[in-house]
Amino acid sequence: MQESILILDFGSQYTQLIARKVRENNVYCQIHPYHHFPAPGPETKGVILSGSPYSVNDPDAPVPDLSHILGKVPVLAICYGAQLLVKLSGGKVASSNSREYGRANLTRIDHDCPLFKGVPDGSQVWMSHGDTILEYPGSFRLICSTADVEACGYRIEGQPTYALQFHPEVYHSAHGFDILRNFLMEICHCQADWTPENFVKTCVEDLRETIGQEAVILGLSGGVDSSVAAVLLHKAIGKKLHCIFVDNGLLRKNEFQDVLDSFKGMDIEVEGVQAAPLFYNALQGVSDPEAKRKAIGKTFIEVFESEAGKFESARFLAQGTIYPDVIESAPVKGPSQTIKSHHNVGGLPEKMNLKVVEPLRALFKDEVRRVGRSLGLPSRLLDRHPFPGPGLGIRIIGEITPRKVAILQEVDAIYINALRQEGLYGKVWQAGAILLPVQSVGVMGDERTYEQVVALRAVDSTDGMTADWSRLPYEFLARVSNEIINKVKGVNRVVYDISSKPPSTIEWE
Ligand code: XMP
């Protein structure tokens, strides 16, 4: 039985961060929305209540029934969670119109409270509250205060329930990680057995049990997730795994061969399918970004389906789905919309009558990498930047032609190689080049040129949801710009993208 922490999500932007910090302590946890969560079982070592964009005084504030949690298992209530428990117990929480964000210091700490083991007086914490606890029931005992907020944290007498107004999960809470660890180890008494090695062992056993003697098909993208999924499956079922890697003509320079070579080195069978002409055909005359994505997605499914059909005995389709893709998030204020559609093999399993296996469903991206490392995957594969499914197709603005792809592949290769050579590749989260549908005047030798412009993009991010442009050194940019203009025929101008996300996105299309 895998011990677990249950995280109740009230829609906070930090909920996934709480989960990642718990997992960094080698403790498994699951996020569930506040209105739809499983009853704690024997494996549930504790419950964490997240923050929320709501005020507890909002008429539509989320209020779940916590009667089978409170007093039954250890609870850590953070921010909204802390205010909610006060309100539910008949205390008073005041809302102010202006939310307060930022640093504060713990001026008073109850050092007998196990939550604060090893946390010094004055420790910096990160506040984000519009609500303030004014009155609390007699069974509540204060465990910490700041200069401005007396009831900054409390525990409930007679039960293992603790609450904090600040966010221990964020980087700016100096001892936040220690506080979370104290909750897990000192209060929930977790074994901390969620390690990559244990994951591999149980995952391989589960895969063997689920799949039995059947064959499995897996679509490789050359990215981290599908590569780690392939290695796990290979470990579980060996030669009964059939991987398919489609060259859609929109990959990076040499990527098709590189990926095939690295899997050959691991003795994993990969069917490389060269299908570039089919994709270029489907993309002829298409310039709208979403229409391009749809054309690429549709062609991919057609190619994949026809290749997969060759493995008649296969009963399973494996996918590299990871935890952020499956978390059902709590409804939050404000409209949420799909900004860009991401393609996958949608509809294929039903059509081909295949069952889906998703060995990485429980893992965050950083955990996928840790698992990959423990399986011995090379760092060149594991530490790759994210690369979108539609590839260079959404980095060529407007219509795609083989010539434009060839130009962009050269530019991209010069840029990415230079990042590697200068030790900058691992420092940026994602980098790539964009071919613009713009020609500009230049002069080379004595000749006037009228050629294309490329933009270079590099961003710092943790999950791609928000990003800032990377402050690459001017000298580096100068060198790369020179090399591109000198070596890539058809390009006479290079610009660097200095937009953050939001309001821009990482990709241009
Ligand atoms: P944006 O451009 O939305 O990108 O800021 C965020 C992350 O998602 C990747 N991305 C995609 N990945 N199919 C994918 O598989 C897509 O259509 C797609 N569009 C963007 C992008 O590269 C970045 O890592």
Boltz pocket constraint, residues with backbone or C-beta under 6 A from the ligand:
constraints:
  - pocket:
      binder: B
      contacts: [[A, 293], [A, 340], [A, 341], [A, 342], [A, 343], [A, 386], [A, 387], [A, 388], [A, 389], [A, 390], [A, 430], [A, 463], [A, 464], [A, 465], [A, 501], [A, 504], [A, 505], [A, 506], [A, 507], [A, 508], [A, 509]]
      max_distance: 6.0
